[in-house]
């Protein structure tokens, strides 16, 4: 993997979530969860910078449970993950050289797949011999 800096993480978070806020399907879900005030978004972006720092740099800056946060989101659907990934991929490609964009994109795809499986792909109940 290529070297990634905190400045690059900050640039990606700012640019990408600026686009999320204006996106026709993603924006309403984020606004319902976060609010529309700049103060609320500033807090959220700071948390996202910590998250991506932990993911990409293993900095340990993020202490939270993304699964539980997403579990409580009203209006979250599997289709929104595809919208999120497409916008994320486009933003990475525009901002960074290919190796760096690919590193972010690969991690985002794994995270999205994991969240989507946990939130939407329920396994059938296990049947016992007695049941």
C-alpha positions as CSV (number, residue, x, y, z in Angstrom):
1,X,0.0,0.0,0.0
2,X,1.1,3.5,-0.7
3,X,1.9,6.0,2.1
4,X,-1.2,7.9,3.2
5,X,-1.1,11.1,5.2
6,X,-3.6,12.6,7.7
7,X,-3.8,15.6,5.3
8,X,-5.0,13.3,2.4
9,X,-7.5,11.7,4.7
10,X,-8.8,15.1,5.7
11,X,-9.1,16.2,2.1
12,X,-11.0,13.1,1.1
13,X,-13.4,13.3,4.0
14,X,-14.1,17.0,3.4
15,X,-14.6,16.6,-0.4
16,X,-16.5,13.4,-0.3
17,X,-19.0,14.3,2.5
18,X,-19.5,17.7,0.9
19,X,-20.8,15.7,-2.1
20,X,-22.8,13.4,0.1
21,X,-24.7,16.3,1.6
22,X,-25.8,17.4,-1.9
23,X,-26.5,13.9,-3.2
24,X,-30.2,13.2,-4.0
25,X,-30.4,9.8,-2.2
26,X,-27.6,10.0,0.3
27,X,-28.1,13.6,1.5
28,X,-31.5,13.0,3.1
29,X,-30.3,10.0,5.1
30,X,-27.2,11.8,6.4
31,X,-29.2,15.0,7.2
32,X,-31.8,13.0,9.1
33,X,-29.0,11.3,11.2
34,X,-26.6,14.2,11.6
35,X,-28.7,17.4,11.2
36,X,-28.1,20.2,8.8
37,X,-26.1,22.6,11.0
38,X,-22.5,23.3,10.2
39,X,-21.6,22.5,13.8
40,X,-23.2,19.1,13.6
41,X,-21.4,18.4,10.4
42,X,-18.1,19.7,11.8
43,X,-18.4,17.2,14.6
44,X,-19.3,14.4,12.2
45,X,-16.4,15.1,9.9
46,X,-14.0,15.2,12.8
47,X,-15.2,11.7,13.8
48,X,-14.9,10.5,10.2
49,X,-11.3,11.8,9.9
50,X,-10.6,9.7,13.1
51,X,-12.3,6.7,11.6
52,X,-10.4,6.8,8.3
53,X,-7.1,7.5,10.2
54,X,-7.7,4.4,12.2
55,X,-8.6,2.4,9.1
56,X,-5.9,3.6,6.8
57,X,-3.1,4.4,9.2
58,X,-4.0,2.1,12.1
59,X,-3.7,5.2,14.3
60,X,-6.2,4.1,16.9
61,X,-7.9,7.6,16.7
62,X,-11.4,6.2,16.3
63,X,-13.2,4.6,19.2
64,X,-16.7,3.7,18.2
65,X,-19.0,1.1,16.7
66,X,-19.9,1.9,13.1
67,X,-22.2,-1.1,12.9
68,X,-24.5,0.1,15.7
69,X,-24.5,3.6,14.3
70,X,-25.7,2.4,10.9
71,X,-28.2,0.0,12.5
72,X,-30.1,3.0,13.9
73,X,-30.2,5.0,10.6
74,X,-33.7,5.5,9.3
75,X,-34.0,5.1,5.6
76,X,-30.8,3.2,5.1
77,X,-31.2,0.6,2.3
78,X,-28.9,-1.7,0.5
79,X,-29.1,0.4,-2.7
80,X,-27.6,3.4,-0.8
81,X,-24.4,1.4,-0.3
82,X,-23.9,1.3,-4.1
83,X,-24.6,5.1,-4.3
84,X,-22.1,5.7,-1.5
85,X,-19.4,3.5,-3.0
86,X,-19.8,5.1,-6.5
87,X,-19.5,8.6,-5.1
88,X,-16.5,7.6,-2.9
89,X,-14.8,5.9,-5.9
90,X,-15.3,8.9,-8.1
91,X,-14.0,11.3,-5.4
92,X,-10.9,9.1,-4.7
93,X,-10.1,8.9,-8.4
94,X,-10.4,12.7,-8.8
95,X,-8.2,13.5,-5.8
96,X,-5.4,10.9,-5.8
97,X,-3.0,9.0,-8.0
98,X,-4.2,5.5,-8.8
99,X,-2.3,3.6,-6.0
100,X,-3.6,5.9,-3.3
101,X,-7.2,6.0,-4.7
102,X,-7.2,2.2,-5.0
103,X,-6.1,1.8,-1.4
104,X,-9.0,4.0,-0.1
105,X,-11.4,2.3,-2.5
106,X,-10.5,-1.2,-1.5
107,X,-11.0,-0.4,2.2
108,X,-14.3,1.3,1.5
109,X,-15.5,-1.7,-0.4
110,X,-14.6,-4.1,2.4
111,X,-16.3,-1.8,5.0
112,X,-19.4,-1.4,2.9
113,X,-19.7,-5.1,2.3
114,X,-19.3,-5.9,6.0
115,X,-21.9,-3.3,7.0
116,X,-24.3,-4.4,4.4
117,X,-24.0,-8.1,5.3
118,X,-24.5,-7.3,9.0
119,X,-27.4,-5.0,8.4
120,X,-29.3,-6.6,5.6
121,X,-28.1,-10.2,4.9
122,X,-29.7,-12.0,7.8
123,X,-29.0,-15.7,8.1
124,X,-31.9,-18.0,8.7
125,X,-32.3,-19.3,12.2
126,X,-30.3,-22.4,13.1
127,X,-32.6,-25.5,13.5
128,X,-31.8,-27.9,16.1
129,X,-32.6,-31.6,16.1
130,X,-35.4,-31.0,18.6
131,X,-36.8,-28.1,16.6
